[in-house]
Amino acid sequence: MKTLVLLVLALNSLALLPSLLAQGSLTPPGAPAPTMKTLDQVQPRTPISALPFAITTPGSYYLTGNLSGGPGGGITISASGVTLDLMGFELVGGTGDGVQVSGSQSDLCVRNGVVRGWSGDGVDTSTARHVQLDKLRATGNALGLRVGSESTVSECMAGGNGSGIAAGGRCQVRDCVVGSIGLYGIGISVAGESVVTRNSCHGDFEANSGQVGIYAFGARNRVEANHVTACQTGISTAGGRNVVIRNSVSSIPDGSGYSTSVGDLVGPTLSSNNIGTSNNPHANYLF
């Protein structure tokens, strides 16, 4: 009986053997797919290694090193949807602008580097809208940084330019430092329905220089929590219905601390004689 059982088990094992050994076709279905990434997949940005350079298609661009410009200018952007990263390097002038937008472009960003010594603007995006300028240093240009409408300038420095930062309407300029503006220069200017906040502007202590620390023209601007020193006029508005609160102005050489327009909402101006007697949270300071 035992021998019969073993024989049955052996026959069953032999019957299952073909299905256990079946492996399917060994012929490959096609050529092997590539496993390496392309250069565009590894670094999906376009390098800029010489000036002048024209950006004509949307995308991301970056500097490969410090670049100097000649009579041909710097970088021209004539497309929307562009991000330009200076990568901490310098664009050194040169004739014209360091970075210039041509035409009515939108959705642009220029950031993280130095633009200096240009006969025009360090960065001029005044014909565009929806622009972000971030962490730029503009020095020794005719004008430092310029943006059009509905744009932001943040954490930038502009020093030794004819004027510092100029923005169009519905813009925000915040956390910037502007120094050593030129004769009759303006540290920061905005054109209507804009916010100017937490900036520092410094002139050269020269009387009758015409220098203005912050100039908000148009209407419905908000100028708040800025500090201005050594300009002939600290903060000036035009157009009415502006809000001017919580600012400080100091060391005005033969000029005016605050020059506001009719219809503005202006916090009381406190000086050394009354600073200790007011608890108004919207007060401006003059010292």
C-alpha positions as CSV (number, residue, x, y, z in Angstrom):
1,M,0.0,0.0,0.0
2,K,2.8,2.4,0.9
3,T,4.5,1.7,-2.4
4,L,1.3,2.5,-4.3
5,V,0.9,5.9,-2.5
6,L,4.5,6.9,-3.4
7,L,3.9,5.9,-7.0
8,V,0.8,8.2,-7.2
9,L,2.6,11.1,-5.7
10,A,5.4,10.7,-8.2
11,L,3.1,10.6,-11.2
12,N,1.3,13.8,-9.9
13,S,4.6,15.6,-9.6
14,L,5.6,14.7,-13.2
15,A,2.2,16.0,-14.4
16,L,2.8,19.4,-12.8
17,L,6.4,19.7,-14.0
18,P,5.8,21.4,-17.4
19,S,3.7,24.2,-15.9
20,L,6.4,24.9,-13.2
21,L,9.1,25.0,-15.8
22,A,7.2,27.3,-18.3
23,Q,9.0,30.8,-18.5
24,G,7.3,32.4,-21.5
25,S,9.1,33.9,-24.6
26,L,12.7,34.9,-24.1
27,T,12.6,37.2,-27.2
28,P,12.7,41.0,-26.0
29,P,9.6,43.0,-27.1
30,G,11.7,45.8,-28.5
31,A,14.9,47.9,-28.1
32,P,15.8,48.8,-24.5
33,A,14.4,52.2,-23.4
34,P,17.0,54.9,-22.5
35,T,17.7,55.3,-18.8
36,M,19.9,58.4,-18.9
37,K,18.3,61.9,-18.5
38,T,18.9,64.5,-21.2
39,L,20.7,67.7,-20.4
40,D,17.5,69.6,-20.5
41,Q,16.0,67.3,-18.0
42,V,18.9,67.6,-15.6
43,Q,19.2,71.5,-16.0
44,P,16.0,72.8,-17.6
45,R,17.3,76.3,-17.8
46,T,19.2,78.3,-20.5
47,P,22.7,79.6,-19.6
48,I,23.9,83.1,-20.4
49,S,27.6,83.4,-20.8
50,A,28.1,86.6,-22.9
51,L,26.5,90.0,-23.6
52,P,24.5,91.3,-25.3
53,F,21.9,88.5,-25.0
54,A,18.3,88.5,-26.2
55,I,15.6,86.4,-24.5
56,T,12.9,85.8,-27.0
57,T,11.1,82.7,-25.6
58,P,9.5,81.9,-22.3
59,G,11.5,80.0,-19.8
60,S,14.2,80.1,-17.1
61,Y,17.6,81.7,-17.7
62,Y,20.7,82.1,-15.6
63,L,24.2,83.6,-15.6
64,T,27.2,81.4,-15.7
65,G,29.6,84.1,-14.3
66,N,30.3,87.8,-14.1
67,L,29.5,89.5,-17.5
68,S,30.6,92.9,-18.9
69,G,28.6,94.8,-21.5
70,G,29.8,97.0,-24.3
71,P,27.9,99.3,-26.7
72,G,25.5,96.6,-27.5
73,G,23.9,96.7,-24.0
74,G,23.1,93.9,-21.6
75,I,20.1,91.4,-21.5
76,T,16.9,92.2,-23.4
77,I,13.7,90.4,-22.6
78,S,11.1,90.3,-25.3
79,A,8.9,87.5,-24.1
80,S,6.5,86.9,-21.3
81,G,6.9,84.2,-18.7
82,V,10.6,84.6,-18.1
83,T,12.7,84.1,-15.0
84,L,16.2,85.5,-15.0
85,D,18.5,84.4,-12.2
86,L,21.8,86.3,-11.9
87,M,23.0,83.5,-9.6
88,G,24.8,86.1,-7.4
89,F,27.0,87.3,-10.4
90,E,27.4,90.8,-11.8
91,L,26.2,92.5,-15.0
92,V,28.7,95.3,-15.4
93,G,27.9,98.2,-17.8
94,G,28.1,99.1,-20.6
95,T,25.8,101.3,-22.7
96,G,22.1,101.2,-22.1
97,D,20.4,99.1,-19.5
98,G,21.8,96.0,-17.7
99,V,18.4,94.3,-18.1
100,Q,15.7,95.7,-20.3
101,V,12.2,94.6,-21.3
102,S,11.1,95.3,-24.8
103,G,7.4,95.5,-25.4
104,S,4.3,94.8,-23.2
105,Q,5.5,91.6,-21.6
106,S,4.1,90.1,-18.4
107,D,4.9,87.5,-15.7
108,L,8.7,88.2,-15.3
109,C,11.2,87.7,-12.5
110,V,14.7,89.1,-12.2
111,R,16.6,88.1,-9.0
112,N,19.7,87.5,-7.0
113,G,22.7,89.5,-8.4
114,V,24.4,92.8,-9.1
115,V,23.8,95.3,-11.9
116,R,26.2,98.2,-11.9
117,G,27.8,100.9,-14.0
118,W,25.2,101.1,-16.8
119,S,24.6,104.4,-18.6
120,G,20.9,103.6,-18.5
121,D,19.0,101.7,-15.8
122,G,20.3,98.7,-13.9
123,V,17.0,96.9,-14.5
124,D,14.2,98.5,-16.6
125,T,11.0,96.6,-16.8
126,S,8.7,99.6,-16.9
127,T,6.8,98.5,-20.1
128,A,5.9,95.1,-18.4
129,R,3.4,94.1,-15.8
130,H,3.4,91.4,-13.1
131,V,7.1,91.7,-12.5
132,Q,9.1,90.6,-9.5
133,L,12.5,92.1,-8.7
134,D,14.0,90.3,-5.8
135,K,17.4,90.5,-4.0
136,L,19.1,92.7,-6.6
137,R,21.9,95.2,-5.9
138,A,22.0,98.2,-8.4
139,T,24.9,100.6,-8.1
140,G,26.3,103.4,-10.2
141,N,23.6,103.4,-12.8
142,A,21.6,106.3,-14.2
143,L,18.6,104.8,-12.4
144,G,18.7,101.7,-10.3
145,L,15.6,99.6,-10.7
146,R,12.3,100.3,-12.5
147,V,9.1,98.3,-12.7
148,G,5.8,98.8,-14.5
149,S,2.3,98.1,-13.1
150,E,1.2,95.5,-10.6
151,S,4.7,94.5,-9.7
152,T,6.9,94.1,-6.6
153,V,10.4,95.1,-5.6
154,S,11.6,93.4,-2.5
155,E,14.8,93.1,-0.5
156,C,16.8,95.1,-3.0
157,M,19.6,97.6,-2.6
158,A,20.1,100.7,-4.9
159,G,23.1,102.9,-4.1
160,G,24.9,105.6,-6.0
161,N,22.4,105.8,-8.8
162,G,20.8,109.0,-10.1
163,S,17.5,107.8,-8.6
164,G,16.9,104.5,-6.7
165,I,13.7,102.6,-7.4
166,A,10.8,103.7,-9.6
167,A,7.5,101.8,-9.7
168,G,4.3,102.2,-11.6
169,G,0.8,101.9,-10.3
170,R,-0.5,99.1,-8.0
171,C,3.0,98.1,-7.0
172,Q,4.7,97.2,-3.7
173,V,8.2,98.3,-2.7
174,R,9.3,96.7,0.5
175,D,12.3,95.9,2.6
176,C,14.7,97.8,0.3
177,V,17.7,100.1,1.0
178,V,18.4,103.1,-1.1
179,G,21.4,105.4,-0.6
180,S,23.5,108.2,-2.2
181,I,20.9,109.3,-4.7
182,G,22.0,112.0,-7.2
183,L,21.2,115.7,-7.4
184,Y,17.4,116.1,-7.6
185,G,17.1,112.3,-7.4
186,I,14.3,110.3,-5.8
187,G,15.0,107.4,-3.5
188,I,11.7,105.5,-4.1
189,S,8.8,106.6,-6.3
190,V,5.4,104.9,-6.9
191,A,2.5,105.9,-9.1
192,G,-0.9,105.3,-7.5
193,E,-2.5,102.5,-5.4
194,S,0.8,101.3,-4.3
195,V,2.4,100.2,-1.0
196,V,5.8,101.5,0.2
197,T,6.8,99.9,3.4
198,R,9.8,99.0,5.6
199,N,12.4,100.7,3.4
200,S,15.4,102.9,4.2
201,C,16.4,105.9,2.0
202,H,19.4,108.1,2.5
203,G,20.6,111.3,0.8
204,D,23.8,113.1,1.0
205,F,23.0,115.9,3.5
206,E,23.3,118.6,0.8
207,A,21.0,121.6,1.2
208,N,19.0,122.6,-1.9
209,S,19.8,119.2,-3.6
210,G,16.2,118.6,-4.5
211,Q,16.5,115.0,-3.2
212,V,13.3,113.3,-2.1
213,G,13.4,110.2,-0.1
214,I,10.0,108.7,-1.0
215,Y,7.6,110.3,-3.5
216,A,4.1,108.8,-3.9
217,F,2.2,110.4,-6.7
218,G,-1.1,109.5,-8.2
219,A,-3.6,108.6,-5.4
220,R,-4.4,105.9,-2.9
221,N,-0.9,105.0,-2.0
222,R,0.1,103.7,1.4
223,V,3.5,104.8,2.8
224,E,4.1,103.1,6.1
225,A,7.0,102.3,8.4
226,N,9.8,103.7,6.3
227,H,13.0,105.6,7.4
228,V,14.4,108.5,5.5
229,T,17.5,110.6,6.3
230,A,19.5,113.4,4.8
231,C,17.2,114.3,1.9
232,Q,15.9,117.8,1.2
233,T,12.3,116.4,1.4
234,G,11.7,113.2,3.4
235,I,8.4,112.0,2.2
236,S,6.2,113.7,-0.4
237,T,2.8,112.9,-1.9
238,A,0.7,114.2,-4.7
239,G,-2.8,113.3,-5.9
240,G,-4.5,113.0,-2.5
241,R,-6.1,110.2,-0.6
242,N,-2.8,108.7,0.4
243,V,-2.1,107.1,3.8
244,V,1.2,108.2,5.4
245,I,1.7,106.6,8.8
246,R,4.4,105.3,11.2
247,N,7.4,106.7,9.2
248,S,10.5,108.4,10.6
249,V,12.4,111.2,8.9
250,S,15.7,112.7,10.2
251,S,18.5,115.2,9.3
252,I,16.7,117.2,6.7
253,P,19.1,119.9,5.4
254,D,17.1,123.1,4.9
255,G,14.0,121.2,3.7
256,S,10.8,119.6,4.7
257,G,10.3,116.4,6.6
258,Y,6.8,115.6,5.2
259,S,5.1,117.3,2.2
260,T,1.7,115.7,1.9
261,S,-1.3,116.6,-0.3
262,V,-4.9,117.6,0.4
263,G,-7.1,114.7,1.2
264,D,-4.3,112.5,2.6
265,L,-4.7,110.5,5.8
266,V,-1.5,111.4,7.7
267,G,-0.5,110.4,11.2
268,P,0.5,113.2,13.6
269,T,4.1,114.3,13.3
270,L,6.0,113.9,16.6
271,S,9.3,115.5,17.4
272,S,11.5,115.6,20.4
273,N,9.1,118.1,22.0
274,N,6.0,115.8,21.9
275,I,7.2,112.3,21.3
276,G,6.6,111.4,25.0
277,T,3.1,112.8,25.2
278,S,1.4,111.0,22.4
279,N,0.2,107.4,22.2
280,N,-1.1,107.5,18.7
281,P,0.0,104.3,16.9
282,H,-0.1,106.0,13.5
283,A,2.3,108.8,14.4
284,N,5.1,109.9,12.1
285,Y,8.4,111.0,13.5
286,L,10.6,114.0,12.6
287,F,14.0,114.4,14.4
